[in-house]
Amino acid sequence: MPHAVASMVQANVSARKDFLPSPFFMNMLL
């Protein structure tokens, strides 16, 4: 389950890279 969520989050970040930087989102998740 967590893996699927991570994949979804990654896809979202990739889709809106301009809106939210991946590092920031990753930090939030961690």
N, C-alpha and C positions, 0 to 999 in steps of 0.2 A: 504493500500500500504506500509506504513512504516514498518508495522509488518512483511510483507512478506520479505522485504529487510533485516530486522534484522535477520529473520530466516535463510536467505541465508548466511548472514555474519557469523552467528554462525556456520553453517554447514561448511563453508570454514575454519574457525578458527579450528574447530574440526578436519578437514581433514589435515590441515597443522599446527599442534600444535608445531611442531619442528621449523618450519620456523618463525612463528610469534606468540608470546604469546598472549593469549586472553585479558589480562588486557590492554596491550598496544593498541591493536586494539579497545577495548572498549573505552579507553581514547580518541583515535583519533576520534571515532564516536561522543563522547560526546563533 
